[in-house]
């Protein structure tokens, strides 16, 4: 047994998922693991097979599936007096790897104003012990201590850009309510500049204030602090008086206890507004890149069409930082709070386990009907949970949280909208509403109008709305595979993904229906080419069976719009001269003018055209 195999097996016995890297390199050995994030394993037989074929391959450790965070110090020793808990550590070719149990958001580390390395966690991997570094050095164990829990507060501090202040500056004081952050930070920055601090000294103080005192500072607080410090650093020392806060309280006057909010000083009305240049910089924050923005989002589908399972797939991605559906990468690990008063505890637990959602109360909490009556959105218990967790909140389904008797009455639904917005104000990164579609959506094109049942105010509230729909013909009441169409019908200020298909089950050759989720822990994303193939094939079948079918009817049957039908027809070589005309392939007579034999030939031509062009 090779040394590398022994170490790989030892890692697996710790519960870590490993995979082979090329000899002396940091890149996966594609001859053995074409997709490292899917192929990594802790199965001893699989590991033995890999390193029997390639006994000298380096070892890769999949951090996400191993539930690990590694602090990668990129040069020399870890900085002294940094406050790291003792843990398992490895000397690398240039620096050190300190291993910790539990996920953390990835990113650069700074200490004393200098870049010292990276935080690596879910979505990444590290080179394991005994592996050969490209420089020729060997990764050797520095400390064989047990793996300690991830020091989250230290990680947050290390990821804050900018140097530590030369002199400790107090950032203590009472909590800063949501909505007062900018004014408060501006006042603190003014006070610090007045006392002689420069930009490099002001910025880390503002960051610490955000982390310790601000209620829901938002993910962009480091950039906001940097901008304020930069602008304040340009001002002359001693000439900048502390800006008056909204509540009329100066930074030096804030000591402890809850902040009071007296009557606003109307003479300082300008403090309540921002010019263009004073607004925060940056694009719309995507919490799942290419798919989900922060804010209020909705998922609409008919009953039993997979809303809850789709939402749980999102939860898995957000709490592990694994790519959503294998394609859309989350920005960070974000806790999730799932409220599902329609499900029992046992049934929901089975679903969570099928997806591999972490059993970690810091990352995922839920409330089912088993735990008691529905917590309405204005419940102080829910507000406190949101304030503490800063989670993505899932409401499954929205109707259970609506105190209105008529979901079609806009006026009656105003309280629900206000309650959802208040969850965002309390600290929710996103609120994701699961809601029912209209009955008409089963046969019509997937649109914003039919995606969400009831008043249109719900859709107006959202930053994105996704429609999902089962392919009922293919499904055949459970006799066939369950494939689901996904389409963004409302993207606000971001480029939506191209409509795609996922599958929760497939049909074996013997007719058995098998669950992808039970097998792999997630939906199976169907390749776009396969989806387009199905649409092209259905189009050919429909125009051959009914040459006079209208573009509108084709669009409804295929689940696309009429503009897409025109593009598809042109690409496939079909044309229809007028609304009363018939469909025909280019250079061929219309199908209606042909004999039954010739009509059959058109179908064959259509299939040949499809196979060549798709």
Secondary structure, DSSP 8 states (H G I E B T S, - for coil): --HHHHHHHHHHHTT-EEEEE-TTSSSB-TTT-SSHHHH-B--HHHHHHHHHHSTT-EEEEEHHHHTEEEEEE-SSS--TTS------EEE-SSSEEEEEES----EEEEETTEEEEEEE-TT-EEE-TT-B-TTS-B-EEEE----EE--HHHHHHHHS-S---SS------S-B-TT-HHHHHHHHHHHHHHTT--HHHHHHHHHHHHHHTBSS--TTHHHHHHHHHHHHHTS-TT-------TTS--GGG--SS--------GGGGGGG---GGGS--S---EEETTTEESEEEEEEE-TTSSHHHHHHHHHHHHHH---BTTTB-BSS---EEEEETTS-HHHHHHHHHHHT----TTTEEEEEGGG-S---TT-HHHHHHHHHH--EEEEE-GGGG---S-TT-TGGGHHHHHHHHHHHHHT-SEEEEEEE--GGGGTS---HHHHS-S-THHHHH-SEEEEEEE-HHHHGGGTS--EEEEEEEEESSS-----EEEESEEE-TTS-EEEHHHHHSS-EEE-HHHHHHHHHHHHHHHHHH-TT--HHHHHHHHTS-HHHHHHHHHHHTEE-SSTTS--EETTS--GGGS-HHHHHHHHHHHHHHHHHH-
